[in-house]
Amino acid sequence: MALVVVNVMPKPEILDPQGKAVTGALQRLGHQGFAVRQGKRFEIQVEGEVTDARLAEIHQFAESVLANTVIENFEVVA
């Protein structure tokens, strides 16, 4: 089986309270110079070969099911 990953991140202009909380915690623990944004990672196991048609299918359902494209960007990584 092949593995395809879909990474979903908030758009840059969208507030990311979870990322800000992690950034603040890191600073309080003495780790300076970092900024964190939190997103989601989906690992999709594909039976058979990962063809352009299969990637297009994954892109389609990533856009409609896995990501809210109003506030999130996503990428499909084969």
C-alpha positions in Angstrom: 0.0 0.0 0.0 1.1 3.5 -0.8 0.8 6.4 1.6 -0.5 9.9 0.7 -0.4 12.7 3.3 -2.8 15.7 3.4 -1.5 18.6 5.5 -4.1 21.2 6.5 -3.1 24.5 8.0 -4.9 27.7 9.0 -4.5 30.4 6.4 -1.9 33.0 7.5 -4.5 35.7 8.2 -6.5 33.4 10.5 -5.9 33.6 14.2 -4.4 30.3 15.6 -5.1 30.3 19.3 -3.6 26.8 19.8 -0.4 27.7 18.0 -0.2 30.9 20.1 -0.7 28.9 23.3 2.2 26.5 22.3 4.4 29.4 21.4 3.7 31.1 24.8 4.4 27.8 26.6 7.7 27.4 24.8 8.8 30.9 25.7 7.9 30.4 29.3 10.0 27.2 29.3 13.0 29.2 28.0 12.7 28.3 24.3 13.0 31.7 22.5 12.8 32.5 18.8 10.0 30.1 17.8 6.5 30.7 16.5 4.1 27.7 16.2 1.0 27.3 14.0 -1.0 24.2 14.6 -2.6 22.2 11.8 -3.8 18.7 10.9 -2.1 15.8 9.1 -4.1 13.1 7.5 -2.3 9.9 6.4 -4.2 8.0 3.6 -3.3 4.5 2.7 -4.0 3.8 -1.0 -4.4 0.3 -2.3 -2.5 -0.2 -5.5 -0.6 2.5 -7.4 -0.9 6.2 -6.7 -1.9 7.5 -10.1 -2.8 11.0 -11.2 -6.4 10.0 -11.1 -6.1 8.8 -7.4 -4.3 12.0 -6.4 -7.1 14.0 -8.1 -9.6 12.0 -6.1 -7.8 12.7 -2.9 -7.4 16.4 -3.7 -11.2 16.5 -4.3 -12.2 15.0 -1.0 -9.5 16.8 0.9 -11.0 20.1 -0.4 -14.6 19.1 0.5 -14.1 17.0 3.6 -10.7 17.4 5.3 -10.2 21.1 5.0 -12.4 24.1 5.5 -11.0 26.1 2.5 -12.5 29.3 3.8 -10.0 29.4 6.6 -7.5 26.6 5.8 -5.0 25.8 3.1 -4.1 22.2 2.3 -1.5 20.2 0.4 -1.5 16.7 -0.9 1.9 15.0 -0.7 2.4 11.7 -2.4 
